Amino acid sequence: MDSDLIPRSISELFDTMVEAFLLQFGALIELIVTPGWRQYQLLIVLLLVAASFVLKAATLGRWEAWARSRSGWPKWRLRTLVQFMRRLTLVYFVLLSWGVYLVMQQVTWPSRSYIIGVLATLATAWLVIALLSHLVRNRTIRRIFRWSMWIYATLVALSLTDDVAEFLDGVAITIGDLHISVLGILKATLLIGTLLVLARLGTRAAERGLKNNEDISPSMQVLLAKGIQVALYGLVFLIGIRTLGFDLTGIALLSGAVGVGIGFGLQKVVSNLISGIIILMDRSIKPGDVISLGDTFGWINALGARYVSVVTRDGREYLIPNEDLITGRVVNWSHSDEFVRLDLTFGTSYGDDPHKVRETAVRTVKTVKRVLSGGKHEPVCHITGFGDSSVDYVLRFWIRDPTAGLTNIRGNVYLALWDAFKAEGISIPFPQREVRLLGQGQTGVVAQQIDTE
C-alpha cells in the first residue's frame, strides 16, 4: 500500500481540532467567570430553564385533556402531538428563549443577547431533529440519525464545523482517482439515510394515491406501487454510490459479470420475481380474491415480490411462492365475478315422493341466509341416481360472498334440510345389515350377510 494512503498530517489535523475545542471551551469558561452581561445572559438562561419546568408542571394536565379530545385526528397528527408533549419543557424553553432574545435585540446591544440567541438556535435544532427522527422506523437507525444530527447542530452552533471537517477529510484512503475519507462516508451515510426516509414516505404516498384511484385495477395498483418503490430505492442506491466517489461505469461492468453468476444461484428467487410481475400484469389474481391451491383455501391478503399472502378461515397465513401460482392449478372463486355455485348431495327413502322431496329442498334452501334466488341464480334440485338404499339427489344453489366461508354455508343448508325433512315426514335412509344362520357343518356355522334398507 502506498504511503499516501495514510496521510502523515493526520496527527497535525487532530492537534488542530483539539486546539480549536480547547479554545472554545476556554471561551466558555471565560464567559462564565467574567463579570458583566455574559454572566447575566447565563443567569437569564437558567431562569428560562426553570420557567420551562414550571410551565410544564402547570399546563401538562390541560394539554393531556386537550389531546384526549383529539381522538378524531389522523394517526400521524396524533403521533406528532405525543412527541410534542413528551418534550414540553424543551418546547417552552424554545418559545421563551426566542421571545427574550427578540426583545433584548430591540432594547439593548445585540452582543448582550448573543449567548441567548445561540442557545435558542441550538434548542430549536434539537427539537426539530427529535421530531424528524421519529419518521425513521428502525430504532437503531433512528438513534444514529438523532445523535449525529445533534452533534452536527452543536458543532455548527459552536463554530467548530470547519476544524472537524478538515480533520475527518484528512483521514482518508486514496487509490488512484478514488478518494474515500471519513467525512465523505459520514456525508454519504447522512444523505442515504435522509433519502431512504423520503423514499419510504414517497412510496407510502404513492400507494395511498393508487388505492384511492378506482380507475386502476387492484393488481395494477400493486404493480405500479412496486415499480415506484424499486425506482426510488434504486435512485437512492445510485446517489449513495456516486456520493462516495465510485465510478458508475466500472460498477456497471462489474455488476453485469456478477449478475450472471448470481442469476444461476438464485434461479428460484428470480423465477418468483418474474412470476410476480406476470401475475400483476395479467391480473389473474388480485388482493381480495378467494382462491384454492391444493388443500389451501382462503383469500389473498397481499401480493409480494416473491410470494402471495393467503389467509384462510382459521386465521392461518400461507406465503405461497409466485411460481406455484403460475405453474400450478389454481381455482379463483372470484376471478370474473363474485358468484359461486355450490352442490350438496343427499338421499331419501324409496318410499318418499321425489317430487315432494325436490320441492321441499328448493323451498328450504331459499330460507338460508346468503343463498341467492331468482333468475339464473335460482336453486335447483335433481335426481342423480337410484342407489342401493336411497334415491340420490343433488341440490345446487348460488352465493356471492365466498370470503365468508363455504363450509359454514353448506352446514347451514344441511341443517335446514334436516329440519324440513323431519317436518314433512321425509326419511333419510342408511345402510343396514342382517346376518342369517344357514346351517351348521363340520367347519362350523356358515353365515350369510344380506344388505337391507
Salt bridges, closest charged atoms under 4 A:
GLU30 OE2 - ARG38 NH1 3.84
GLU64 OE1 - ARG68 NH2 3.97
ASP289 OD1 - LYS286 NZ 3.13
ASP314 OD2 - ARG316 NE 3.51
GLU323 OE1 - LYS268 NZ 3.42
GLU338 OE2 - ARG400 NH2 2.43
ASP343 OD1 - ARG341 NE 3.42
ASP343 OD2 - ARG396 NE 3.53
GLU378 OE2 - LYS366 NZ 2.34
ASP401 OD2 - ARG370 NE 3.06
GLU424 OE1 - LYS356 NZ 3.62
GLU424 OE2 - ARG363 NH2 3.46
GLU434 OE2 - ARG436 NE 2.65
ASP451 OD1 - ARG433 NE 3.45
